[in-house]
Amino acid sequence: MNTAILVSLWLRRDRIMLPLWVYGLTALAASTAYGFKSLYTTPGSIHSFAAGVAGNAATLAMYGPIFDQNTLGGLVAWRSVTIAGALVAVMSILLVTRHTRAEEEAGRLELIGAGVVGRRAPLTAGLLVAVIANVTVAVLATAVLAAVGLPFAGSVAFGLAWLASGLAFTAVAAVAAQLTESARTANGIAVAVLGAAYLLRAVGDAGSAHWLTWLSPIGWASQVRPYAGDRWWVLLVPAAFTALLAVAAYTLTGRRDLGAGLVPPRPGPARAAPGLRSPLALAWRLQRGTLCGWGAGFVVYGAAIGGIADGISTLVKGSSSTEKVVIEMGGGHNIVDAFLALGMGILGVLAASYVVAAALRLRGEETGQRLEPLLAARAGRIRWAAGHLVIAASGAAALLAAGGLAAGLAHGLRTHDVAGQVPRLTGGALVQAPAVWVLAGIAAALFGLLPRFTGAAWGAVGLFLLLGQLGPVLNLSQWVMDVSPFTHVPKVPGGAVSAAPLIWLAVTAAALAAMGLAAFRRRDLSL
């Protein structure tokens, strides 16, 4: 009842975030297709690259197999269906949780339910918003791939593969939202399922137990095989999975009280432990689970980059343009070092995403009205906010160290030089830390000065990714690329290291954070 009104309301609330997701995913599909089309202009170069990928277990684990090694469409599907399909799943999870459990946790659904609104209308509205977003992404991805010149039928299969991933995890998030009272925990459950699905697919594709791929919703999307036979019947599997979990979500929502989860929260002790009696300790307690989850991802990614690096020369054999792009973006003369430097740069961008999410926990605690009781006691504003920023900054450094260490181990084992590669790549990852801290400073400054616009910190991440990582390829002016803090980070391993830019980045980050803390100390709390 009145579900349409709720859908309209949710879409209005997402009028900024949702277009950004749709644009980003569509641009990713278009740029991937255009990039491969520019780099590999002959069937021979396509086949040479695909043959190198097919023999590398690390690339199989990260992206999956190439089902057609002779066409451009085969490369595009290999590069985008799995990785970008996981991003579509993340978008779906965040949308469903935002409009179901998060609204319920904030108490707004109780007010809405006091009107003429059905018990299951919020869940239906949340699911419909996610479906609209996924269908829009699928249609636009199909259109841009066909416009680039890829076969239309394969482009439709590509879009439907993304749609299958998104809808499957829309249903997963709907079930997770019924299990717990916390939106953050619901997101964690759904993302953990996504991680397990990706791991199953990776093990199935890289090893001999290929049947494991069929246990993963991410694996189902890759098995549609766009541009390589277009197996339409595979889409029935995620469709059945989505329908089954959606029915389960509707059943579970009718068996719990509003505001409650099926799994009751565990009551804590009457008195805090000695190690939980400071704002810093509280920040660590709140953020440690998220940090551990990110850490696992960094280790996997670092190991994959290190495992691939030794064979990068074989992968780009026959395409001088690809080698040129890697060297330009990696900033070195040796193709292996340039590739590793590029991988460390991507680790930096990922760490920036973590640090923004961790720093914006400040705003989440404020709007969730959990900050006022703390400030009513002995915890001061500066100590409380600084505790979260310290955890965010140190956590980002720890993630970079974990990713660099994993890359060093993997690359060292392949080159029989573990003792040399581990410190080399760990250092290459850690030099990204000052640039990452600038993002934390931006988030802190927005929190203090413009709390209602803290989401703009995510826009800064996207802008710096474009400028710092793709600037050399897009031939942007140097002054434009200098806007990104990642442009000033030394390209290591392989490049020269200078301490001056790292010091200036750290000083900039500290100044932004201090500005944000000073403003937060003076302003009123807001919702």
C-alpha positions as CSV (number, residue, x, y, z in Angstrom):
1,M,0.0,0.0,0.0
2,N,1.4,3.4,-1.1
3,T,4.5,1.6,-2.3
4,A,4.8,3.9,-5.3
5,I,5.0,7.0,-3.0
6,L,7.9,5.3,-1.1
7,V,9.7,4.5,-4.3
8,S,9.4,8.1,-5.4
9,L,10.7,9.2,-2.0
10,W,13.6,6.9,-2.1
11,L,14.6,7.9,-5.6
12,R,14.5,11.5,-4.6
13,R,16.8,10.8,-1.7
14,D,19.2,9.0,-4.1
15,R,19.1,11.8,-6.8
16,I,22.8,12.4,-6.4
17,M,24.2,9.0,-5.3
18,L,22.3,6.9,-7.8
19,P,23.3,8.8,-11.0
20,L,26.9,8.7,-9.8
21,W,26.8,4.9,-9.5
22,V,25.1,4.6,-12.9
23,Y,27.4,6.9,-14.6
24,G,30.5,5.3,-13.1
25,L,29.6,1.8,-14.1
26,T,28.5,2.8,-17.6
27,A,31.7,4.7,-18.0
28,L,33.7,1.7,-16.8
29,A,32.1,-0.5,-19.5
30,A,32.7,2.1,-22.2
31,S,36.3,2.9,-21.2
32,T,37.2,-0.8,-21.0
33,A,35.8,-1.5,-24.5
34,Y,37.4,1.6,-26.0
35,G,40.7,0.9,-24.3
36,F,40.9,-2.7,-25.6
37,K,39.8,-1.6,-29.0
38,S,42.6,1.0,-29.1
39,L,45.3,-1.3,-27.7
40,Y,44.6,-4.5,-29.7
41,T,43.8,-3.7,-33.3
42,T,44.4,-7.2,-34.9
43,P,43.2,-10.7,-34.2
44,G,46.8,-11.8,-33.6
45,S,47.4,-9.2,-30.9
46,I,44.1,-10.2,-29.2
47,H,44.9,-13.8,-29.3
48,S,48.5,-13.3,-28.0
49,F,47.2,-11.3,-25.0
50,A,44.4,-13.8,-24.3
51,A,46.8,-16.8,-24.5
52,G,49.0,-15.2,-21.9
53,V,46.1,-14.6,-19.6
54,A,44.8,-18.1,-20.0
55,G,48.0,-19.5,-18.6
56,N,48.3,-17.3,-15.5
57,A,46.5,-18.5,-12.4
58,A,46.5,-15.1,-10.7
59,T,44.7,-13.4,-13.6
60,L,42.2,-16.3,-13.7
61,A,41.5,-15.9,-10.0
62,M,41.0,-12.2,-10.3
63,Y,39.1,-11.9,-13.6
64,G,38.1,-15.4,-14.6
65,P,38.8,-17.2,-17.9
66,I,38.6,-15.7,-21.4
67,F,35.9,-17.7,-23.2
68,D,36.7,-16.2,-26.6
69,Q,40.4,-15.6,-27.2
70,N,40.0,-14.2,-30.7
71,T,37.6,-11.3,-30.4
72,L,37.5,-7.9,-28.8
73,G,34.2,-8.8,-27.1
74,G,35.9,-11.8,-25.4
75,L,38.5,-9.4,-23.8
76,V,35.8,-6.9,-22.7
77,A,33.7,-9.6,-21.1
78,W,36.7,-11.1,-19.3
79,R,37.8,-7.8,-18.0
80,S,34.4,-6.4,-16.8
81,V,31.8,-9.1,-16.1
82,T,33.4,-10.3,-12.9
83,I,35.1,-7.3,-11.4
84,A,32.5,-4.7,-12.4
85,G,29.7,-7.2,-11.7
86,A,30.9,-7.2,-8.1
87,L,30.7,-3.4,-8.1
88,V,27.1,-3.7,-9.3
89,A,26.4,-6.0,-6.4
90,V,27.9,-3.5,-4.0
91,M,25.6,-0.8,-5.4
92,S,22.6,-3.1,-4.9
93,I,23.6,-4.0,-1.3
94,L,24.0,-0.4,-0.3
95,L,20.7,0.7,-1.9
96,V,18.6,-2.0,-0.3
97,T,20.2,-1.6,3.2
98,R,19.9,2.2,3.0
99,H,16.1,2.1,2.3
100,T,15.2,-0.8,4.6
101,R,17.3,-1.4,7.7
102,A,19.0,2.0,7.8
103,E,15.6,3.8,7.7
104,E,14.2,1.4,10.3
105,E,17.3,1.9,12.6
106,A,16.9,5.7,12.3
107,G,13.2,5.5,13.4
108,R,11.8,7.0,10.2
109,L,10.0,3.8,9.1
110,E,8.1,3.9,12.4
111,L,6.8,7.4,11.5
112,I,6.0,6.2,7.9
113,G,4.2,3.1,9.2
114,A,1.9,5.4,11.3
115,G,0.3,6.4,8.0
116,V,-1.5,4.4,5.4
117,V,1.5,2.2,4.5
118,G,1.6,-1.6,4.4
119,R,4.0,-3.6,6.6
120,R,6.0,-4.8,3.6
121,A,5.8,-1.6,1.6
122,P,9.3,-0.3,2.7
123,L,10.9,-3.6,1.7
124,T,9.1,-3.6,-1.7
125,A,10.1,0.0,-2.3
126,G,13.7,-0.7,-1.5
127,L,13.8,-3.7,-3.8
128,L,12.2,-1.7,-6.6
129,V,14.7,1.1,-6.3
130,A,17.5,-1.4,-6.6
131,V,15.8,-3.1,-9.5
132,I,15.4,0.3,-11.3
133,A,19.1,1.0,-10.7
134,N,20.3,-2.3,-12.0
135,V,18.0,-2.3,-15.1
136,T,19.3,1.2,-15.9
137,V,22.9,0.2,-15.6
138,A,22.3,-2.9,-17.8
139,V,20.5,-1.0,-20.5
140,L,23.2,1.8,-20.6
141,A,26.0,-0.8,-20.6
142,T,24.4,-2.6,-23.5
143,A,24.0,0.6,-25.4
144,V,27.5,1.9,-25.0
145,L,29.1,-1.5,-25.8
146,A,27.0,-1.7,-29.0
147,A,27.9,1.9,-29.8
148,V,31.6,1.0,-29.6
149,G,31.1,-1.6,-32.3
150,L,30.6,-4.9,-30.3
151,P,27.9,-7.4,-31.4
152,F,24.5,-6.4,-30.2
153,A,23.5,-9.8,-28.9
154,G,26.7,-10.1,-26.9
155,S,26.2,-6.6,-25.5
156,V,22.7,-7.6,-24.4
157,A,24.2,-10.7,-22.7
158,F,26.8,-8.5,-21.0
159,G,24.1,-6.2,-19.6
160,L,22.0,-9.1,-18.4
161,A,25.1,-10.7,-16.7
162,W,25.5,-7.4,-14.8
163,L,21.8,-7.4,-14.0
164,A,22.0,-11.0,-12.7
165,S,24.8,-10.1,-10.3
166,G,23.0,-7.0,-9.1
167,L,19.6,-8.7,-8.5
168,A,21.1,-11.7,-6.8
169,F,22.8,-9.4,-4.2
170,T,19.7,-7.2,-4.0
171,A,18.0,-10.3,-2.6
172,V,20.9,-11.2,-0.4
173,A,20.8,-7.7,1.1
174,A,17.1,-7.9,1.7
175,V,17.5,-11.1,3.7
176,A,20.5,-9.6,5.6
177,A,18.4,-6.6,6.6
178,Q,16.0,-8.9,8.4
179,L,18.7,-10.5,10.5
180,T,20.1,-7.6,12.5
181,E,19.2,-4.3,14.1
182,S,22.1,-2.5,12.6
183,A,22.4,-1.3,9.0
184,R,26.2,-1.5,9.2
185,T,26.0,-5.1,10.3
186,A,23.5,-5.9,7.6
187,N,25.9,-4.4,5.0
188,G,28.7,-6.4,6.5
189,I,26.8,-9.7,6.2
190,A,25.8,-9.0,2.6
191,V,29.4,-7.9,1.6
192,A,30.8,-11.0,3.4
193,V,28.5,-13.2,1.2
194,L,29.8,-11.2,-1.8
195,G,33.4,-11.9,-0.8
196,A,32.7,-15.6,-0.3
197,A,31.0,-15.7,-3.7
198,Y,34.0,-14.1,-5.3
199,L,36.4,-16.4,-3.5
200,L,34.4,-19.5,-4.7
201,R,34.5,-18.2,-8.3
202,A,38.3,-17.5,-8.0
203,V,39.1,-20.9,-6.7
204,G,36.9,-22.6,-9.3
205,D,38.3,-20.6,-12.2
206,A,42.0,-20.8,-11.2
207,G,42.0,-24.4,-10.1
208,S,40.7,-27.8,-11.2
209,A,37.5,-27.7,-9.2
210,H,35.5,-25.7,-11.8
211,W,32.2,-26.8,-10.3
212,L,32.9,-24.3,-7.5
213,T,32.2,-21.5,-9.9
214,W,28.6,-22.8,-10.1
215,L,28.1,-22.2,-6.4
216,S,28.8,-18.5,-6.8
217,P,26.4,-15.8,-8.0
218,I,29.4,-13.9,-9.4
219,G,30.4,-17.2,-11.2
220,W,26.9,-17.4,-12.8
221,A,27.4,-14.0,-14.4
222,S,30.6,-15.0,-16.0
223,Q,29.1,-18.3,-17.2
224,V,26.6,-16.3,-19.3
225,R,29.7,-15.9,-21.6
226,P,28.9,-12.7,-23.4
227,Y,30.4,-12.6,-26.9
228,A,31.3,-16.2,-26.6
229,G,28.2,-18.1,-27.3
230,D,25.8,-16.0,-25.1
231,R,24.4,-18.8,-22.9
232,W,21.0,-17.3,-22.1
233,W,19.8,-20.3,-20.1
234,V,22.3,-19.6,-17.4
235,L,20.3,-16.5,-16.5
236,L,17.6,-18.8,-15.1
237,V,19.9,-19.8,-12.2
238,P,20.3,-16.2,-10.7
239,A,16.7,-15.5,-11.5
240,A,15.6,-18.5,-9.3
241,F,18.1,-17.6,-6.6
242,T,16.8,-14.0,-6.5
243,A,13.2,-15.1,-6.4
244,L,13.9,-17.6,-3.6
245,L,15.7,-15.1,-1.4
246,A,13.1,-12.4,-2.0
247,V,10.4,-14.7,-0.8
248,A,12.5,-15.5,2.2
249,A,13.0,-11.8,3.0
250,Y,9.2,-11.1,2.8
251,T,8.6,-14.1,5.1
252,L,11.1,-13.0,7.6
253,T,10.0,-9.4,7.7
254,G,6.5,-10.6,8.8
255,R,8.0,-12.6,11.7
256,R,9.9,-9.8,13.6
257,D,9.0,-6.6,15.3
258,L,9.6,-3.2,13.7
259,G,13.1,-2.1,14.7
260,A,14.2,-5.5,15.7
261,G,16.2,-8.2,13.9
262,L,15.8,-11.9,13.9
263,V,19.2,-12.3,15.6
264,P,18.9,-10.3,18.9
265,P,21.9,-8.2,19.8
266,R,24.2,-9.6,22.5
267,P,24.0,-7.4,25.7
268,G,27.4,-6.0,26.7
269,P,28.8,-5.9,30.2
270,A,27.5,-3.5,32.8
271,R,30.9,-1.7,32.9
272,A,33.4,-1.1,30.2
273,A,36.6,-2.9,30.2
274,P,39.7,-0.9,31.1
275,G,40.8,-0.9,27.5
276,L,37.5,0.7,26.4
277,R,37.4,3.8,28.5
278,S,38.7,6.4,26.0
279,P,37.4,7.8,22.7
280,L,40.3,6.2,20.8
281,A,39.5,2.8,22.3
282,L,35.8,3.2,21.3
283,A,36.7,4.2,17.8
284,W,38.9,1.1,17.5
285,R,36.1,-1.1,18.8
286,L,33.7,0.4,16.3
287,Q,36.0,0.2,13.3
288,R,38.1,-2.9,13.8
289,G,35.7,-5.3,12.1
290,T,35.5,-3.1,9.0
291,L,39.3,-2.8,9.0
292,C,39.8,-6.6,9.1
293,G,37.4,-7.0,6.2
294,W,39.3,-4.5,4.1
295,G,42.6,-6.1,5.2
296,A,41.6,-9.4,3.7
297,G,40.7,-7.8,0.4
298,F,44.1,-5.9,0.3
299,V,46.0,-9.1,0.9
300,V,44.2,-10.9,-1.9
301,Y,44.6,-8.0,-4.3
302,G,48.3,-7.6,-3.4
303,A,49.0,-11.3,-3.8
304,A,47.3,-11.2,-7.2
305,I,49.3,-8.2,-8.4
306,G,52.5,-9.8,-7.2
307,G,51.6,-13.1,-8.9
308,I,50.9,-11.5,-12.2
309,A,53.9,-9.1,-12.4
310,D,56.6,-11.6,-13.4
311,G,54.6,-12.6,-16.5
312,I,53.4,-9.1,-17.6
313,S,56.0,-9.1,-20.4
314,T,54.3,-12.2,-21.9
315,L,50.8,-10.7,-21.4
316,V,51.6,-7.5,-23.4
317,K,53.8,-9.3,-26.0
318,G,52.7,-8.2,-29.5
319,S,51.2,-4.9,-28.3
320,S,53.7,-2.1,-28.0
321,S,50.9,0.3,-27.3
322,T,49.8,-1.6,-24.2
323,E,53.4,-1.7,-22.9
324,K,53.6,2.0,-23.5
325,V,50.5,2.7,-21.5
326,V,51.7,0.5,-18.6
327,I,55.1,2.3,-18.5
328,E,53.5,5.7,-18.7
329,M,51.0,5.0,-15.9
330,G,53.7,3.2,-13.8
331,G,56.3,5.9,-14.3
332,G,59.2,3.5,-15.0
333,H,61.4,2.1,-17.8
334,N,61.1,-1.5,-16.8
335,I,57.8,-3.0,-17.7
336,V,57.6,-5.2,-14.5
337,D,58.5,-2.4,-12.2
338,A,56.1,-0.1,-14.0
339,F,53.3,-2.6,-13.6
340,L,54.1,-3.1,-9.9
341,A,54.2,0.7,-9.4
342,L,50.8,0.9,-11.1
343,G,49.5,-1.8,-8.8
344,M,50.7,0.1,-5.8
345,G,49.0,3.2,-7.1
346,I,45.7,1.3,-7.2
347,L,46.3,0.1,-3.7
348,G,46.5,3.8,-2.7
349,V,43.2,4.6,-4.3
350,L,41.6,1.6,-2.6
351,A,43.1,2.8,0.7
352,A,41.6,6.2,0.0
353,S,38.2,4.6,-0.3
354,Y,38.7,3.0,3.1
355,V,40.0,6.1,4.8
356,V,37.0,8.2,3.6
357,A,34.5,5.5,4.7
358,A,36.3,5.4,8.1
359,A,36.5,9.2,8.5
360,L,32.8,9.6,7.6
361,R,31.9,7.4,10.5
362,L,32.1,10.6,12.4
363,R,29.0,11.9,10.5
364,G,27.3,8.6,10.9
365,E,27.7,8.7,14.7
366,E,26.4,12.3,14.8
367,T,23.3,11.7,12.6
368,G,22.6,8.4,14.4
369,Q,22.3,10.5,17.7
370,R,25.0,8.3,19.4
371,L,27.3,11.3,19.8
372,E,25.2,13.4,22.2
373,P,25.3,10.8,25.1
374,L,29.1,10.6,24.7
375,L,29.6,14.3,24.8
376,A,27.3,14.6,27.8
377,A,30.0,12.6,29.7
378,R,33.7,13.4,30.0
379,A,34.5,12.7,26.3
380,G,35.4,16.0,24.6
381,R,34.6,16.8,21.0
382,I,38.2,17.0,19.8
383,R,39.3,13.7,21.6
384,W,36.3,11.9,20.1
385,A,36.7,13.1,16.5
386,A,40.5,12.7,16.7
387,G,40.1,9.1,17.8
388,H,38.2,8.2,14.7
389,L,40.7,10.1,12.5
390,V,43.7,8.3,14.1
391,I,42.1,4.9,13.5
392,A,41.3,5.9,9.9
393,A,44.8,7.1,9.1
394,S,46.6,4.3,10.9
395,G,44.2,1.7,9.4
396,A,44.9,3.0,5.9
397,A,48.7,2.6,6.5
398,A,48.2,-0.9,7.9
399,L,46.1,-1.8,4.8
400,L,48.8,-0.5,2.5
401,A,51.5,-2.4,4.4
402,A,49.4,-5.6,4.2
403,G,48.8,-5.2,0.4
404,G,52.5,-4.4,-0.2
405,L,53.7,-7.3,1.9
406,A,51.4,-9.8,0.1
407,A,52.6,-8.5,-3.3
408,G,56.2,-8.7,-2.2
409,L,55.7,-12.3,-1.0
410,A,54.0,-13.4,-4.2
411,H,56.4,-11.6,-6.5
412,G,59.4,-12.8,-4.4
413,L,58.3,-16.4,-4.6
414,R,58.0,-16.3,-8.3
415,T,61.4,-14.6,-8.8
416,H,63.1,-16.4,-6.0
417,D,63.9,-13.1,-4.2
418,V,61.6,-12.9,-1.2
419,A,64.1,-11.1,0.9
420,G,64.5,-8.4,-1.7
421,Q,61.0,-8.0,-3.0
422,V,59.1,-7.9,0.3
423,P,60.7,-4.6,1.6
424,R,60.7,-3.2,-1.9
425,L,57.0,-3.6,-2.5
426,T,56.0,-2.9,1.1
427,G,57.8,0.4,0.8
428,G,56.2,1.0,-2.6
429,A,52.8,0.6,-1.0
430,L,53.5,2.7,2.1
431,V,54.6,5.8,0.1
432,Q,51.0,6.1,-0.9
433,A,50.0,6.8,2.7
434,P,50.5,10.6,2.7
435,A,48.3,11.0,-0.4
436,V,45.7,8.8,1.3
437,W,45.8,10.9,4.4
438,V,44.9,14.0,2.3
439,L,41.5,12.3,1.6
440,A,41.1,11.8,5.4
441,G,41.8,15.5,5.8
442,I,39.3,16.4,3.2
443,A,36.6,14.3,4.9
444,A,37.4,15.8,8.3
445,A,37.3,19.3,6.9
446,L,33.9,18.7,5.3
447,F,32.6,17.1,8.5
448,G,33.6,20.2,10.5
449,L,32.8,22.9,8.0
450,L,30.0,21.5,5.8
451,P,28.6,18.4,7.6
452,R,25.6,18.0,5.3
453,F,28.0,17.7,2.3
454,T,30.4,15.1,3.7
455,G,29.5,12.8,0.9
456,A,31.5,15.1,-1.4
457,A,34.6,13.3,-0.1
458,W,33.6,10.4,-2.3
459,G,33.6,12.8,-5.3
460,A,37.2,13.7,-4.4
461,V,38.2,10.0,-4.5
462,G,36.7,9.7,-8.0
463,L,38.3,12.9,-9.2
464,F,41.8,12.0,-7.9
465,L,41.4,8.5,-9.4
466,L,40.8,10.0,-12.8
467,L,43.5,12.6,-12.6
468,G,46.2,10.6,-10.9
469,Q,45.8,7.2,-12.5
470,L,44.6,8.1,-16.0
471,G,46.0,11.6,-16.5
472,P,49.1,10.5,-18.4
473,V,47.0,8.3,-20.8
474,L,44.5,11.1,-21.3
475,N,47.3,13.6,-22.0
476,L,45.9,16.0,-19.4
477,S,47.9,19.2,-18.6
478,Q,50.4,18.8,-15.7
479,W,48.7,21.5,-13.7
480,V,45.4,19.6,-13.9
481,M,47.0,16.4,-12.8
482,D,48.8,18.1,-9.9
483,V,45.4,18.7,-8.3
484,S,45.5,15.0,-7.3
485,P,47.7,14.1,-4.3
486,F,48.5,10.8,-6.0
487,T,50.3,12.6,-8.8
488,H,53.0,13.7,-6.3
489,V,53.6,10.2,-4.9
490,P,56.9,8.6,-6.2
491,K,56.4,5.9,-8.7
492,V,58.0,3.0,-6.9
493,P,59.4,0.5,-7.3
494,G,61.5,1.6,-10.2
495,G,61.3,5.4,-9.8
496,A,63.2,7.9,-7.8
497,V,62.0,8.7,-4.3
498,S,61.9,12.2,-2.9
499,A,60.9,13.0,0.7
500,A,59.7,16.6,0.0
501,P,56.4,15.8,-1.7
502,L,55.5,13.2,0.9
503,I,56.2,15.7,3.7
504,W,54.0,18.4,2.0
505,L,51.2,15.9,1.5
506,A,51.4,14.9,5.2
507,V,51.4,18.6,6.2
508,T,48.4,19.3,3.9
509,A,46.5,16.4,5.4
510,A,47.2,17.5,9.0
511,A,46.2,21.1,8.1
512,L,42.8,20.0,6.7
513,A,42.2,17.7,9.6
514,A,43.0,20.5,12.1
515,M,40.7,22.9,10.2
516,G,37.8,20.3,10.4
517,L,38.4,19.7,14.1
518,A,38.4,23.4,14.9
519,A,35.2,23.9,13.0
520,F,33.6,20.9,14.7
521,R,34.5,22.3,18.1
522,R,32.5,25.5,17.4
523,R,29.5,24.3,15.4
524,D,26.2,22.8,16.7
525,L,25.4,19.1,16.3
526,S,23.1,18.5,13.4
527,L,21.1,15.8,11.7
